[in-house]
Amino acid sequence: MEGKFAKPGNYLVEVKYQILFFNQSKTIQIKVEDRTKPVIKQKNEIKVDVNDKDHDFSSYFEIEELSDYDISFDLEKVDFSSSGIYEATIIVEDIYHNVSSSSFEIEVEETTNNLVSNIQSSSTTAEPCIVNGILVVNKKHSLPSNYAPGENIEAKSQFLKLIADMKADGLQVSDSYSGFRSYEYQNSLYWNYVNSYGQQQADTFSARAGYSEHQTGLAFDLMQPNGALLQSYNESVWLANNAHRYGFIVRYPYGKEAITGYVAEPWHIRYVGDQATAIYQSGLCLEEYLGIQGGDYN
């Protein structure tokens, strides 16, 4: 019997043998299974800033696995609000349900170049802007620094229904998400991005403190099972076509970047309640639908 099996599956193999002086052959079926667990290798030590709980931890690891796999992280023991060294776990499961896990350390620290105090909000006391019953937050309309309602109860309930229905439809979406962010947390997050990418680029994908929809408690970022922000094709299309049924709109759609002021974010949805279907059917972004000014900061 000759040959190698490159991947799992059922194979027909011809077995040749000899009885006395007669050559014989027989075809048999061989089932090849993948029972090898993924190999996890950590490339670098992990240090993150205080409050940076949305950090992309997958970039610190190299996975040796021939088939597709999902990565998840158990961060339950990590206190992102306080400096220190914490234990976390990475879990990798391939499509044949071989699972590997490995513990690692995360150092949460206050950076010496932290610019949290360097607040770039032009107005920290402005009254919230409400148009046609919808709270508006963009680069032209801010929230006061003490505006901190937490996650809206109704929006959170509808969001959880949306997640459950996506999973029921066989889509790959995580129970983890990014929801309400305080003014202080958004300020820290924004300046971390500025430190890494420069302010001009950071302004294309991250809001300055007081200008983030997450501060309303009505916005949610969906994630994939591997911890990355949701942007895979099937999931993004489902979300774009169905979010309105739960009272949400995709806030930053493709083709509207100059109006919303941000790059397209298929993962970012915003609760607007009963008006969601009308906005969806209009094909307009929120600024266009409400007839308000969008674009960049003043």
C-alpha positions in Angstrom: 0.0 0.0 0.0 1.4 3.4 -1.1 0.5 7.0 -0.7 0.1 9.7 1.9 -3.1 11.4 3.1 -2.8 15.2 3.0 -6.0 15.9 4.8 -8.8 14.1 6.7 -11.5 12.3 4.8 -12.5 8.9 3.4 -10.0 7.3 0.9 -10.2 4.2 -1.3 -6.9 2.4 -1.3 -5.9 -0.6 -3.5 -4.0 -3.2 -1.4 -1.8 -5.6 -3.5 -0.7 -8.9 -2.1 0.4 -12.4 -3.3 -1.0 -15.8 -2.5 1.3 -18.5 -3.7 2.3 -17.5 -7.2 -0.8 -15.4 -7.9 -0.9 -11.6 -7.5 -4.1 -10.3 -5.8 -5.5 -6.9 -5.1 -8.4 -5.5 -3.0 -9.9 -2.1 -2.6 -10.5 -1.0 0.9 -11.8 2.3 2.4 -9.6 4.1 5.0 -11.0 6.9 7.1 -8.3 9.5 8.0 -9.1 11.7 11.0 -7.3 14.8 12.4 -6.6 14.2 16.0 -3.7 16.7 16.3 -4.3 19.7 18.5 -3.3 23.2 17.3 0.1 24.4 18.5 0.1 27.7 20.3 3.3 29.9 20.3 3.5 33.3 22.0 5.6 35.7 20.0 6.0 38.7 22.4 5.3 39.7 25.9 1.9 41.5 26.3 1.7 45.0 27.7 -1.5 47.1 27.5 -2.6 50.4 28.8 -5.1 50.8 31.6 -8.7 50.5 30.3 -7.5 49.0 26.9 -9.8 46.0 27.2 -10.5 46.0 23.4 -6.8 45.2 22.7 -6.1 42.7 19.8 -4.4 39.9 21.7 -4.5 37.4 18.8 -1.6 39.4 17.2 0.8 38.2 19.9 0.4 34.5 19.0 1.4 32.2 16.2 -0.8 29.2 15.6 0.5 26.1 13.9 -2.6 24.3 12.4 -3.3 23.0 8.9 -7.1 23.4 9.1 -9.2 26.5 9.9 -9.5 27.4 13.5 -11.1 29.8 16.0 -9.3 31.7 18.7 -10.9 32.9 21.9 -9.6 34.4 25.1 -10.6 34.0 28.8 -9.8 37.4 30.3 -12.0 37.0 33.4 -9.0 37.4 35.8 -7.7 40.6 34.1 -8.6 43.9 35.8 -8.1 46.4 33.0 -8.9 49.3 35.3 -5.8 48.8 37.5 -2.1 48.4 36.8 -0.6 44.9 37.4 0.3 41.5 35.9 -2.7 39.2 35.3 -3.2 35.7 34.0 -5.3 35.0 31.0 -5.9 32.0 28.7 -5.9 31.6 24.9 -8.1 28.8 23.5 -7.7 27.5 19.9 -10.2 25.0 18.4 -9.9 23.7 14.9 -12.8 22.6 12.7 -12.3 19.0 13.8 -12.8 20.0 17.5 -9.2 19.5 18.5 -8.7 22.1 21.3 -5.5 23.6 22.7 -5.2 26.2 25.5 -2.4 28.1 27.0 -2.0 30.5 29.9 -0.2 33.7 29.4 0.4 37.0 31.3 -0.9 40.4 30.5 0.8 43.5 32.1 -1.7 46.3 32.5 0.2 49.6 32.9 -0.1 53.4 32.9 2.1 54.7 30.1 4.5 57.5 30.8 3.3 59.1 27.6 -0.3 59.0 28.6 -2.2 61.9 27.2 -5.5 61.4 29.0 -5.4 64.9 30.4 -4.9 66.4 26.9 -8.6 66.4 26.2 -9.6 67.5 22.6 -13.3 68.0 23.1 -14.3 71.5 22.0 -17.2 71.5 24.4 -17.5 69.3 27.5 -20.7 71.0 28.8 -22.8 71.2 25.6 -26.4 69.9 25.8 -27.1 66.7 23.9 -28.5 67.2 20.4 -31.8 65.5 19.8 -33.5 65.6 16.3 -36.8 63.9 15.7 -36.5 62.0 19.0 -33.0 60.6 18.1 -30.0 61.5 20.1 -27.3 62.6 17.7 -23.6 62.2 18.3 -21.0 62.9 15.6 -18.1 65.2 14.9 -20.3 68.2 14.9 -22.5 67.3 17.9 -20.9 66.3 21.2 -22.0 65.1 24.7 -21.0 66.7 28.0 -18.2 65.0 29.9 -20.6 64.0 32.8 -23.1 62.3 30.5 -22.9 58.6 31.6 -26.2 56.7 31.3 -24.6 53.3 31.0 -26.1 50.8 28.5 -29.7 51.5 27.6 -31.8 48.7 28.9 -34.1 48.5 25.9 -31.2 48.6 23.4 -29.3 46.0 25.3 -32.3 43.6 25.3 -32.8 44.0 21.6 -29.0 43.6 21.0 -29.0 40.3 22.8 -32.0 39.1 20.7 -30.0 40.1 17.6 -27.0 38.1 18.7 -29.1 35.0 19.5 -30.8 35.1 16.1 -27.5 35.5 14.3 -26.2 32.3 16.0 -29.5 30.5 15.3 -28.9 31.3 11.6 -25.5 29.6 11.8 -23.5 32.8 11.7 -20.1 33.3 13.5 -20.6 36.0 16.1 -19.3 36.3 19.7 -21.2 36.9 22.9 -18.4 39.5 23.7 -19.0 43.0 22.4 -18.1 46.7 23.1 -20.9 48.7 24.4 -21.1 51.8 26.7 -17.9 53.8 27.2 -17.4 56.6 29.6 -16.0 60.0 28.6 -12.8 59.2 30.5 -12.4 55.8 28.9 -13.0 57.1 25.4 -10.4 59.8 26.0 -7.8 57.2 27.0 -8.7 54.9 24.1 -8.5 57.8 21.6 -5.1 59.0 22.7 -3.7 55.5 22.7 -4.6 55.4 19.0 -3.1 58.8 18.4 0.1 57.7 20.0 0.2 54.6 17.7 -1.1 56.0 14.4 -1.0 59.8 14.6 -4.0 62.1 15.1 -5.0 62.5 11.5 -5.4 58.7 11.0 -6.8 58.1 14.4 -9.6 60.6 13.7 -10.8 58.4 10.8 -11.7 55.4 13.0 -11.8 56.6 16.6 -13.9 59.4 18.2 -12.5 62.0 20.5 -13.9 62.1 24.0 -17.4 63.5 24.0 -18.0 62.6 20.4 -18.4 58.9 20.7 -21.7 57.1 20.1 -20.6 54.6 22.7 -21.1 57.3 25.4 -24.8 57.3 24.7 -25.2 53.7 25.8 -27.1 53.0 22.5 -24.2 51.8 20.4 -22.6 48.3 20.2 -19.7 46.8 18.4 -20.1 43.2 17.4 -17.1 40.8 17.4 -16.2 37.5 15.8 -15.5 34.4 17.9 -11.7 35.0 17.5 -12.1 38.4 19.3 -11.7 40.6 16.2 -14.3 43.2 15.2 -17.0 41.6 13.1 -16.4 42.3 9.4 -16.7 38.8 7.7 -18.9 38.9 4.6 -21.9 36.7 5.6 -22.2 38.2 9.0 -21.8 41.8 7.7 -24.5 41.3 5.1 -26.9 39.7 7.6 -26.4 42.6 9.9 -26.8 45.3 7.2 -30.1 43.6 6.1 -31.6 42.7 9.5 -30.4 45.1 12.2 -33.4 47.3 11.6 -35.8 44.5 12.7 -34.3 45.0 16.2 -34.3 48.8 16.2 -30.7 49.2 15.0 -29.0 50.8 12.1 -25.5 50.2 10.8 -24.2 53.6 11.8 -21.2 53.9 9.5 -22.0 52.3 6.1 -19.8 52.0 3.1 -20.0 54.9 0.7 -21.0 57.4 3.4 -17.5 58.1 4.9 -17.4 61.8 4.0 -20.8 62.3 5.6 -20.4 60.2 8.8 -16.8 61.3 9.3 -15.5 57.8 9.8 -14.3 54.8 7.7 -17.0 52.2 7.2 -17.6 50.0 10.3 -19.9 47.0 9.5 -19.7 45.9 13.1 -21.0 49.2 14.7 -24.7 49.4 15.2 -26.8 52.1 16.8 -30.2 51.7 18.5 -32.8 54.2 17.1 -35.9 52.2 18.0 -39.1 52.5 15.8 -37.4 54.7 13.2 -34.8 52.0 12.3 -36.8 50.4 9.4 -37.6 53.8 7.8 -33.9 54.7 7.9 -32.9 51.3 6.5 -35.4 51.6 3.7 -34.2 55.1 2.8 -30.7 54.0 2.1 -29.4 57.1 3.9 -27.0 57.4 6.8 -28.3 59.0 9.9 -27.0 62.5 9.1 -28.8 62.4 5.7 -32.0 61.0 7.1 -32.2 63.7 9.8 -30.9 66.5 7.6 -28.1 67.4 9.9 -24.5 68.4 9.4 -21.9 65.6 9.4 -18.3 65.4 8.2 -15.2 66.3 10.1 -14.7 68.3 13.3 -15.3 72.0 13.1 
